[in-house]
């Protein structure tokens, strides 16, 4: 794991840059000034830029938000979200089903465009887990902590219900009080440890990398992923067999904890950098 002072340290080593959003480019509300500079320099050097995000939103929603955060849509060849991958899977699987399956949808009505996510899906959405045939997990219910999901998961497990997790992240950078907040990936992990069946198509699953970069003839030796999650960005890059840069200003800020995770989980980034800057 080599320490980088700047993204420019490796700019000549790679042609393709796969970039995470939250904690790397922005905090959910504002784009980082240092990220603006990095994107501009990579663009000026004719690099191929891609965004892979473990957002539960559809890809178009994330693309349309880029200008609001201060980024140009044209800076990126492609942007794909984990939510898009799950939406396409559900669309394909249930499109020809005559009797609609009942779906228990987990989402935060205060901040998530969850109702928009439902559009085009041949599913019947129910309010009670007891009536469900499957779970669609997007964002956490308001004011619920991970332990509060146990009763829901117990019912789901007893019914042998599959959870489709649209956001595989365990946690993300919090806007308030500078504290990380849990994501649906944490709930999916609990369900998985209970013995429940979980379907994930975002990072670290290889399929989202293939989907995002299929517009070019990708040379993996000339490709690097940049992200702030060891368990998703770095593990995903390892799974896809490309190099990676761990950004230390996001989820993992403590170097001792980073080294502990690397040792205990055998997840090794190629480089580490304080922030996505030049």
C-alpha positions as CSV (number, residue, x, y, z in Angstrom):
1,X,0.0,0.0,0.0
2,X,1.8,3.1,-1.3
3,X,1.0,6.5,0.1
4,X,0.0,9.1,-2.6
5,X,0.3,12.8,-2.1
6,X,-1.8,13.5,-5.2
7,X,-3.8,11.7,-7.9
8,X,-1.3,13.2,-10.3
9,X,1.2,10.8,-8.8
10,X,-0.4,8.0,-10.8
11,X,-2.0,9.9,-13.7
12,X,0.4,8.5,-16.3
13,X,0.0,4.9,-15.0
14,X,-3.7,4.6,-15.9
15,X,-6.2,5.5,-18.7
16,X,-9.4,4.5,-16.9
17,X,-10.5,5.8,-13.5
18,X,-13.5,4.3,-11.7
19,X,-14.6,6.7,-9.1
20,X,-16.9,6.4,-6.0
21,X,-19.2,9.3,-5.1
22,X,-20.1,9.7,-1.4
23,X,-17.0,10.5,0.6
24,X,-14.8,10.9,-2.5
25,X,-16.5,13.4,-4.8
26,X,-19.1,14.9,-2.4
27,X,-20.9,14.5,0.9
28,X,-24.4,14.2,-0.5
29,X,-25.1,17.9,-0.6
30,X,-21.9,19.6,-1.7
31,X,-19.2,18.6,-4.1
32,X,-15.6,18.9,-2.7
33,X,-13.4,21.6,-4.2
34,X,-10.5,19.2,-4.4
35,X,-12.6,16.7,-6.3
36,X,-13.6,19.4,-8.8
37,X,-9.9,20.0,-9.5
38,X,-9.1,16.3,-9.8
39,X,-11.9,15.6,-12.2
40,X,-10.9,18.6,-14.4
41,X,-7.2,17.5,-14.5
42,X,-8.2,13.9,-15.4
43,X,-10.5,15.2,-18.1
44,X,-7.8,17.5,-19.5
45,X,-5.4,14.5,-19.7
46,X,-8.1,12.6,-21.7
47,X,-8.7,9.9,-19.1
48,X,-11.8,7.7,-19.2
49,X,-13.8,8.5,-16.1
50,X,-16.6,6.3,-14.7
51,X,-18.7,6.5,-11.6
52,X,-19.8,3.4,-9.8
53,X,-22.0,4.2,-6.8
54,X,-23.6,2.0,-4.2
55,X,-26.6,4.4,-4.2
56,X,-30.0,2.9,-4.0
57,X,-31.3,5.4,-6.5
58,X,-31.6,4.7,-10.3
59,X,-28.6,5.7,-12.4
60,X,-30.4,8.6,-14.1
61,X,-31.2,10.1,-10.7
62,X,-27.5,10.1,-9.8
63,X,-26.5,11.5,-13.2
64,X,-29.1,14.3,-13.0
65,X,-27.8,15.3,-9.6
66,X,-24.2,15.8,-10.7
67,X,-24.7,19.4,-11.9
68,X,-26.3,20.3,-8.6
69,X,-23.2,19.0,-6.8
70,X,-21.0,21.0,-9.2
71,X,-19.9,18.3,-11.6
72,X,-20.4,18.1,-15.4
73,X,-22.3,15.1,-16.7
74,X,-20.0,15.1,-19.7
75,X,-17.0,14.5,-17.5
76,X,-18.0,10.8,-17.2
77,X,-18.4,8.1,-19.8
78,X,-20.9,6.2,-17.7
79,X,-22.5,6.3,-14.2
80,X,-24.1,3.2,-12.8
81,X,-25.6,2.7,-9.4
82,X,-26.3,-0.5,-7.4
83,X,-29.9,0.6,-7.3
84,X,-30.0,0.5,-11.1
85,X,-28.5,-3.0,-11.1
86,X,-31.2,-4.3,-8.7
87,X,-34.0,-2.5,-10.6
88,X,-33.0,-4.2,-13.8
89,X,-32.8,-7.6,-12.1
90,X,-36.3,-7.2,-10.6
91,X,-37.6,-5.9,-13.9
92,X,-36.3,-8.9,-15.8
93,X,-37.3,-11.5,-13.2
94,X,-40.9,-10.4,-12.6
95,X,-41.9,-8.8,-15.9
96,X,-43.8,-11.8,-17.2
97,X,-45.4,-12.8,-13.9
98,X,-49.2,-12.7,-14.2
99,X,-49.9,-12.7,-10.5
100,X,-47.8,-10.0,-9.0
101,X,-45.5,-10.9,-6.1
102,X,-45.9,-8.9,-2.9
103,X,-42.9,-6.7,-2.1
104,X,-42.0,-5.2,1.3
105,X,-40.1,-2.0,0.4
106,X,-37.7,-0.5,2.9
107,X,-37.0,3.2,2.2
108,X,-36.8,6.6,3.9
109,X,-39.8,8.7,2.7
110,X,-38.1,11.8,3.9
111,X,-35.1,11.7,1.5
112,X,-35.3,8.8,-0.9
113,X,-37.1,8.8,-4.3
114,X,-38.4,5.3,-3.4
115,X,-41.7,5.7,-5.1
116,X,-39.9,6.6,-8.3
117,X,-37.8,3.4,-7.9
118,X,-41.0,1.4,-8.1
119,X,-42.0,2.6,-11.5
120,X,-41.8,-0.1,-14.2
121,X,-41.6,-3.0,-11.7
122,X,-44.3,-5.6,-12.0
123,X,-44.7,-5.9,-8.2
124,X,-47.4,-5.3,-5.6
125,X,-46.0,-3.3,-2.7
126,X,-47.3,-4.2,0.8
127,X,-46.9,-2.5,4.2
128,X,-46.6,-5.7,6.2
129,X,-43.7,-8.1,6.1
130,X,-46.1,-11.0,6.8
131,X,-47.7,-10.4,3.4
132,X,-44.5,-10.2,1.5
133,X,-42.9,-12.6,-1.0
134,X,-39.7,-10.5,-1.3
135,X,-37.9,-7.5,0.3
136,X,-36.5,-4.5,-1.6
137,X,-34.1,-2.7,0.7
138,X,-33.2,0.8,-0.5
139,X,-32.6,3.2,2.5
140,X,-33.4,2.8,6.2
141,X,-36.8,3.6,7.7
142,X,-36.8,6.9,9.6
143,X,-35.5,6.7,13.2
144,X,-34.8,3.0,13.1
145,X,-31.5,1.5,14.2
146,X,-30.1,-1.8,12.9
147,X,-31.4,-3.7,16.0
148,X,-34.9,-2.5,15.2
149,X,-35.0,-4.6,12.0
150,X,-34.6,-7.9,13.8
151,X,-38.3,-8.6,14.2
152,X,-38.8,-7.9,10.4
153,X,-35.9,-10.1,9.5
154,X,-37.1,-12.9,11.7
155,X,-40.5,-13.0,9.9
156,X,-38.7,-12.8,6.5
157,X,-36.3,-15.7,7.5
158,X,-39.2,-17.9,8.6
159,X,-41.0,-17.3,5.3
160,X,-37.7,-17.9,3.3
161,X,-38.0,-14.4,1.7
162,X,-35.2,-13.1,-0.5
163,X,-33.9,-9.6,0.2
164,X,-32.8,-7.6,-2.8
165,X,-30.4,-5.0,-1.4
166,X,-30.1,-1.8,-3.5
167,X,-27.4,-0.2,-1.4
168,X,-24.8,-2.8,-0.3
169,X,-22.7,-0.2,1.8
170,X,-22.4,-0.9,5.5
171,X,-22.1,2.8,6.3
172,X,-21.6,6.1,4.6
173,X,-20.2,9.5,5.5
174,X,-22.8,11.4,7.6
175,X,-23.6,15.0,6.9
176,X,-24.6,15.8,10.5
177,X,-22.2,15.7,13.4
178,X,-19.5,14.3,11.1
179,X,-20.6,10.7,12.1
180,X,-21.0,7.8,9.7
181,X,-24.5,6.5,9.2
182,X,-25.5,2.9,8.5
183,X,-26.8,1.8,5.1
184,X,-29.0,-1.1,4.0
185,X,-25.8,-3.2,3.4
186,X,-25.6,-3.5,7.2
187,X,-29.1,-4.8,7.4
188,X,-28.5,-7.2,4.6
189,X,-25.4,-8.5,6.4
190,X,-27.4,-9.2,9.5
191,X,-30.0,-11.1,7.4
192,X,-27.3,-13.0,5.7
193,X,-25.8,-14.1,9.1
194,X,-29.2,-15.2,10.2
195,X,-29.2,-17.5,7.2
196,X,-31.4,-15.3,5.0
197,X,-30.9,-15.1,1.2
198,X,-29.6,-11.8,0.0
199,X,-29.0,-10.6,-3.5
200,X,-26.5,-7.8,-4.1
201,X,-25.4,-6.4,-7.5
202,X,-23.4,-3.3,-6.4
203,X,-19.9,-3.1,-5.1
204,X,-18.1,-5.4,-4.4
205,X,-19.9,-7.6,-6.9
206,X,-18.0,-7.8,-10.3
207,X,-21.2,-7.4,-12.4
208,X,-21.5,-3.6,-11.7
209,X,-17.9,-3.1,-12.9
210,X,-18.6,-5.0,-16.1
211,X,-21.8,-3.1,-16.7
212,X,-20.3,0.3,-16.1
213,X,-17.2,-0.2,-18.4
214,X,-18.7,-2.2,-21.3
215,X,-18.8,0.9,-23.5
216,X,-15.0,0.7,-24.1
217,X,-12.4,-2.0,-24.7
218,X,-11.2,-2.0,-21.1
219,X,-7.6,-2.8,-20.3
220,X,-7.5,-3.8,-16.7
221,X,-3.8,-3.1,-16.2
222,X,-4.5,0.5,-17.1
223,X,-7.6,0.8,-14.8
224,X,-7.8,2.0,-11.2
225,X,-10.7,2.4,-8.8
226,X,-10.9,5.2,-6.3
227,X,-13.1,4.9,-3.2
228,X,-13.4,5.2,0.6
229,X,-14.7,1.8,1.5
230,X,-12.4,-1.1,2.1
231,X,-15.3,-3.6,2.1
232,X,-16.8,-2.3,-1.1
233,X,-14.6,-0.1,-3.3
234,X,-11.3,-1.8,-2.5
235,X,-12.8,-5.3,-2.3
236,X,-14.7,-4.7,-5.5
237,X,-11.5,-3.6,-7.3
238,X,-9.8,-6.7,-6.0
239,X,-12.6,-8.9,-7.3
240,X,-12.5,-7.1,-10.7
241,X,-8.7,-7.5,-10.7
242,X,-7.8,-3.9,-11.0
243,X,-5.7,-1.5,-8.9
244,X,-7.3,0.7,-6.3
245,X,-6.8,3.9,-4.2
246,X,-8.3,4.1,-0.7
247,X,-9.4,7.7,0.1
248,X,-8.8,8.2,3.8
249,X,-11.1,11.2,4.3
250,X,-14.3,9.2,3.9
251,X,-15.5,6.2,5.9
252,X,-12.1,5.0,7.1
253,X,-10.2,7.9,8.7
254,X,-8.1,6.1,11.3
255,X,-4.9,4.5,9.9
256,X,-4.7,1.9,12.7
257,X,-8.2,0.7,12.0
258,X,-7.5,0.6,8.3
259,X,-4.4,-1.5,8.8
260,X,-6.4,-3.8,11.2
261,X,-9.1,-4.3,8.5
262,X,-6.5,-5.0,5.8
263,X,-4.8,-7.6,8.0
264,X,-8.0,-9.3,9.3
265,X,-10.0,-9.3,6.1
266,X,-7.2,-9.5,3.5
267,X,-8.4,-6.5,1.6
268,X,-5.5,-4.6,0.3
269,X,-5.6,-1.3,-1.7
270,X,-2.8,-0.6,-4.1
271,X,-2.5,3.0,-2.8
272,X,-3.8,5.2,0.0
273,X,-4.4,9.0,-0.2
274,X,-5.7,11.5,2.3
275,X,-8.4,12.8,-0.1
276,X,-9.2,12.7,-3.8
277,X,-7.0,15.7,-4.6
278,X,-4.3,16.9,-6.9
